[in-house]
Amino acid sequence: MAHMPVIEVPDTAWRNNAASGSTRRIADEVAIAVTYDGTTHAVMMATPADLEDFAVGFSLAEGIIATPAEIAGIEPTMHALGIDLRIAFAGDSADRFWARRRAMAGPVGCGLCGIDSLKEARRPSPRVTPGDRFPAAAILAAVRALPPLQPLNHHTRAMHAAAYWTRSAGIRAVREDVGRHNALDKLCGAMARQGIAMEQGVALLTSRVSVEMVQKLAVAGCPVLVAVSAPTALAVATAKAAGITLVAIARDDGFEVFTHPERIAFEELPAPPVCEWRGSAKAVP
C-alpha cells in the first residue's frame, strides 16, 4: 500500500529552559477491520504496513486457516475511517471461520477482548517440537542486533518489533507495529508466506510477554521466545505446557530463562553471525 506509516507533525520543544517550534515524526495508527468473505471478524488499531503479512499471521494464530494457501486473496481497502482488510477464502476454509465466529461475542481488538467463552480464551496451545540448542551468547548478540533493524521505531520511538533469528542465517525478518500482537502476527505471516517454518529458530520481541504472544508462537511452532521485558504468570505457565523456552528481561548484560532452559547452552560457544538482514522493513525517507 502507498500509505506512509510515519507522519511528521509540528510541536513545541522545551530544551535547556527554552521553548522553540519543532517537528516530530510519529507513528501512524489506524483502525483496521479484518473482514472474511464480507463479514467483519475483528477491528483493531494497527500500523498500516505489511498488511498482507498481518492478514495471514492473524488468520493462522486465530485458527481460521491452517496454511496460507487457504486464502484466495487479500485486498486492503482505504476508507475515511480506516482500512478494510478484505480476505477471501479458498476452498472450504470458511467452515473454520464460522466455527470461530460462533465462539465470539463480537469483534475483538488487541488481545482477548470480546471472547465470550473463558474456555476459548484459555484454549490449550499446541506443543512445539524439541528443536535445537542455542548458545546464550548468540541469543544475547541477536537481541543487541535488533534495534538498528527497526527503521520505523528509529523515527518514532513508538513501535514494537518482532523478529525471527536462526543460528545459520541470523535475523531473517523483522516486522514493526504500534501493537505488539500485530507485530508478531505480521512476522508469523511473513514467514508462512515465504514457506519458512519457525521450528528451528528464535522469536525476538521488544515487548512484555503475555499469554497471547506465547499462544501465537505455539501455533507457529517456534520453540524459543526471547523478550526484552518480563512475562506474565499465565504466559510462563502456557509456555511451560507448550514446550516453549521463554527467555525474558533480555538486557545488555544477560537475560532470565523461565521455562525449558535445556534449549539454552550456557557454556562458552562461538557466536554465529546475527546481522544478515533479509527482512522487508523499509527505511523512512
C-alpha positions as CSV (number, residue, x, y, z in Angstrom):
1,M,0.0,0.0,0.0
2,A,1.1,3.6,-0.6
3,H,0.0,4.7,2.9
4,M,3.1,6.0,4.8
5,P,3.2,4.6,8.3
6,V,5.1,7.7,9.7
7,I,3.7,11.2,9.8
8,E,5.6,14.4,10.6
9,V,3.7,16.8,12.9
10,P,4.6,20.2,14.4
11,D,5.2,20.5,18.2
12,T,6.8,22.8,20.7
13,A,10.1,21.6,22.2
14,W,11.3,22.6,25.6
15,R,15.0,22.1,25.9
16,N,17.6,23.8,28.1
17,N,15.0,26.1,29.6
18,A,13.9,27.4,26.3
19,A,10.9,26.8,24.0
20,S,11.1,26.5,20.3
21,G,9.0,25.3,17.3
22,S,9.9,21.9,16.2
23,T,8.6,18.9,14.3
24,R,8.4,15.2,15.3
25,R,7.9,12.0,13.2
26,I,5.2,10.0,14.9
27,A,3.8,6.5,14.2
28,D,0.6,6.4,12.1
29,E,-2.2,4.3,13.8
30,V,-5.4,3.5,12.0
31,A,-8.5,1.3,12.6
32,I,-8.2,-1.9,10.6
33,A,-11.2,-4.1,10.1
34,V,-10.3,-7.7,9.3
35,T,-13.1,-8.9,7.0
36,Y,-13.6,-12.5,5.8
37,D,-15.8,-13.1,2.8
38,G,-17.7,-9.9,3.5
39,T,-18.1,-10.4,7.3
40,T,-16.1,-8.3,9.8
41,H,-14.4,-10.6,12.3
42,A,-12.2,-8.1,14.2
43,V,-11.4,-4.4,14.4
44,M,-8.1,-3.2,15.9
45,M,-5.7,-0.3,15.9
46,A,-2.5,-1.0,14.0
47,T,0.3,0.4,11.8
48,P,-0.8,0.4,8.1
49,A,2.2,-1.5,6.8
50,D,2.8,-5.2,5.8
51,L,-0.9,-5.8,5.9
52,E,-0.8,-8.9,3.8
53,D,1.6,-10.4,6.3
54,F,-0.7,-9.4,9.1
55,A,-3.7,-10.9,7.4
56,V,-2.0,-14.3,7.1
57,G,-0.4,-14.2,10.5
58,F,-3.6,-13.2,12.3
59,S,-5.6,-15.8,10.4
60,L,-3.2,-18.5,11.4
61,A,-3.0,-17.5,15.0
62,E,-6.8,-17.4,15.3
63,G,-7.1,-20.9,13.8
64,I,-9.2,-19.6,10.9
65,I,-6.8,-21.1,8.4
66,A,-4.2,-23.8,8.7
67,T,-1.9,-22.7,5.8
68,P,-1.6,-19.5,3.7
69,A,-2.9,-21.5,0.7
70,E,-6.4,-21.4,2.3
71,I,-6.6,-17.6,1.5
72,A,-7.6,-16.9,-2.1
73,G,-6.9,-13.1,-1.9
74,I,-6.2,-10.2,0.3
75,E,-7.4,-6.6,-0.6
76,P,-6.6,-3.7,1.8
77,T,-9.2,-1.0,1.0
78,M,-8.8,2.5,2.3
79,H,-11.8,4.3,3.8
80,A,-12.2,7.7,5.6
81,L,-12.3,5.9,9.0
82,G,-9.6,3.4,8.4
83,I,-8.7,0.3,6.3
84,D,-10.9,-2.7,5.5
85,L,-8.6,-5.7,5.1
86,R,-10.7,-7.9,2.9
87,I,-9.7,-11.6,3.0
88,A,-11.3,-14.1,0.6
89,F,-11.2,-17.8,1.5
90,A,-10.1,-20.6,-0.9
91,G,-12.0,-24.0,-0.8
92,D,-13.8,-24.9,2.3
93,S,-11.8,-22.7,4.7
94,A,-14.9,-20.6,5.5
95,D,-16.1,-23.5,7.8
96,R,-13.4,-22.8,10.4
97,F,-14.2,-19.1,10.2
98,W,-17.9,-19.7,11.1
99,A,-16.9,-22.1,13.9
100,R,-14.6,-19.5,15.4
101,R,-17.2,-16.8,14.9
102,R,-19.8,-18.7,16.9
103,A,-17.3,-18.7,19.9
104,M,-17.1,-14.9,20.0
105,A,-19.4,-12.3,21.4
106,G,-18.3,-9.6,18.9
107,P,-15.3,-8.1,17.1
108,V,-12.0,-8.3,19.0
109,G,-9.3,-5.7,19.4
110,C,-5.9,-6.2,20.9
111,G,-5.6,-9.4,22.9
112,L,-8.6,-11.4,24.0
113,C,-11.3,-8.7,24.2
114,G,-14.7,-9.8,23.2
115,I,-14.3,-13.5,23.6
116,D,-17.4,-14.8,25.2
117,S,-16.1,-18.2,26.4
118,L,-13.5,-18.4,29.2
119,K,-12.7,-21.9,27.9
120,E,-12.0,-20.4,24.4
121,A,-9.7,-17.8,26.0
122,R,-7.7,-20.4,27.8
123,R,-7.6,-22.9,24.9
124,P,-4.7,-25.3,25.1
125,S,-1.8,-24.4,22.9
126,P,-0.1,-27.0,20.5
127,R,3.1,-28.4,21.9
128,V,6.2,-27.4,19.9
129,T,8.9,-29.9,18.7
130,P,12.1,-30.2,20.8
131,G,14.2,-28.0,18.4
132,D,17.8,-27.0,18.6
133,R,20.0,-25.7,21.4
134,F,21.2,-22.1,21.2
135,P,24.3,-20.6,22.8
136,A,23.4,-18.0,25.4
137,A,25.9,-15.5,23.9
138,A,24.4,-15.9,20.4
139,I,20.9,-15.1,21.7
140,L,22.2,-12.0,23.5
141,A,24.0,-10.9,20.3
142,A,20.8,-11.3,18.4
143,V,18.9,-9.1,20.9
144,R,21.6,-6.4,20.6
145,A,21.5,-6.6,16.8
146,L,17.7,-5.9,16.6
147,P,17.4,-2.1,17.3
148,P,19.3,-1.0,14.2
149,L,16.9,-3.1,12.1
150,Q,13.8,-1.1,13.3
151,P,13.6,1.9,11.0
152,L,10.1,2.9,12.0
153,N,11.0,2.9,15.7
154,H,14.1,4.8,14.9
155,H,12.0,7.7,13.6
156,T,9.0,7.5,16.0
157,R,10.2,5.8,19.2
158,A,6.7,4.2,19.4
159,M,7.0,0.9,17.6
160,H,7.2,-2.7,18.8
161,A,9.1,-5.2,16.8
162,A,9.1,-9.0,16.3
163,A,12.0,-10.7,14.6
164,Y,12.9,-14.3,13.6
165,W,16.6,-15.4,14.1
166,T,18.3,-18.7,13.3
167,R,21.9,-19.8,14.0
168,S,22.7,-20.3,10.4
169,A,21.3,-17.2,8.9
170,G,21.0,-14.6,11.7
171,I,18.0,-12.3,11.7
172,R,15.8,-13.3,8.8
173,A,12.9,-10.9,9.1
174,V,11.6,-8.0,11.2
175,R,8.1,-6.6,11.4
176,E,7.1,-3.4,13.3
177,D,3.8,-2.1,14.5
178,V,2.4,0.1,17.3
179,G,0.8,-3.1,18.7
180,R,3.0,-5.9,19.9
181,H,0.4,-8.5,18.9
182,N,0.2,-7.0,15.5
183,A,4.0,-7.0,15.0
184,L,4.1,-10.7,15.9
185,D,1.2,-11.6,13.6
186,K,3.0,-9.8,10.8
187,L,6.2,-11.7,11.5
188,C,4.4,-15.1,11.6
189,G,2.5,-14.2,8.4
190,A,5.7,-13.2,6.6
191,M,7.4,-16.5,7.5
192,A,4.4,-18.5,6.5
193,R,4.0,-16.7,3.1
194,Q,7.7,-17.4,2.4
195,G,7.3,-21.1,3.3
196,I,9.8,-20.8,6.2
197,A,9.0,-23.0,9.2
198,M,9.8,-21.4,12.6
199,E,10.7,-24.7,14.2
200,Q,14.5,-24.2,14.3
201,G,14.8,-20.6,15.3
202,V,14.1,-17.9,17.9
203,A,11.5,-15.2,18.0
204,L,12.7,-11.9,19.4
205,L,10.2,-9.4,20.9
206,T,10.6,-5.9,22.0
207,S,7.7,-6.1,24.5
208,R,6.5,-7.8,27.5
209,V,5.2,-11.4,27.2
210,S,1.5,-12.0,27.7
211,V,-0.3,-15.3,27.2
212,E,-1.5,-14.4,23.7
213,M,2.1,-13.9,22.5
214,V,3.0,-17.4,23.6
215,Q,-0.1,-18.9,22.0
216,K,0.7,-17.3,18.7
217,L,4.2,-18.7,18.7
218,A,3.0,-22.1,19.7
219,V,0.7,-22.2,16.7
220,A,3.7,-21.1,14.6
221,G,5.8,-23.9,16.1
222,C,8.6,-21.6,17.3
223,P,10.5,-23.3,20.2
224,V,12.2,-20.2,21.8
225,L,10.7,-16.8,22.6
226,V,13.1,-14.0,23.7
227,A,11.7,-10.7,25.0
228,V,13.2,-7.6,26.4
229,S,10.5,-7.2,29.1
230,A,9.0,-9.5,31.7
231,P,6.4,-12.2,31.2
232,T,3.1,-12.6,33.0
233,A,2.5,-15.6,35.2
234,L,0.0,-17.1,32.7
235,A,2.5,-16.6,29.9
236,V,5.0,-18.7,31.9
237,A,2.5,-21.4,32.6
238,T,1.4,-21.5,28.9
239,A,5.0,-21.6,27.6
240,K,5.8,-24.5,30.0
241,A,2.8,-26.5,28.9
242,A,3.5,-25.8,25.2
243,G,7.2,-26.8,25.4
244,I,8.4,-23.3,24.6
245,T,11.6,-21.9,26.1
246,L,10.7,-18.5,27.4
247,V,13.6,-16.1,27.8
248,A,12.8,-12.6,29.1
249,I,14.2,-9.4,30.6
250,A,16.9,-9.6,28.0
251,R,19.4,-6.7,28.6
252,D,22.9,-5.9,27.5
253,D,24.3,-7.9,30.4
254,G,22.1,-11.0,30.0
255,F,18.7,-12.5,30.4
256,E,16.5,-14.8,32.5
257,V,15.1,-18.2,31.4
258,F,11.7,-19.0,32.8
259,T,10.8,-22.3,31.1
260,H,12.6,-25.2,29.4
261,P,16.2,-24.0,30.0
262,E,17.5,-27.2,28.3
263,R,17.5,-25.4,24.9
264,I,20.0,-22.7,26.1
265,A,23.7,-23.6,26.0
266,F,25.2,-21.5,28.8
267,E,28.7,-22.8,28.2
268,E,31.1,-20.7,26.1
269,L,30.5,-21.4,22.4
270,P,31.4,-19.3,19.4
271,A,28.5,-16.9,18.5
272,P,27.3,-17.2,14.8
273,P,26.7,-14.0,12.7
274,V,23.5,-12.2,13.6
275,C,23.3,-9.3,11.1
276,E,22.4,-10.9,7.8
277,W,19.4,-8.8,7.0
278,R,16.7,-10.4,4.9
279,G,13.6,-8.6,6.2
280,S,11.4,-6.3,4.2
281,A,11.1,-3.3,6.6
282,K,11.7,-0.2,4.6
283,A,13.6,2.8,5.8
284,V,11.5,6.0,6.1
285,P,12.8,8.7,3.7
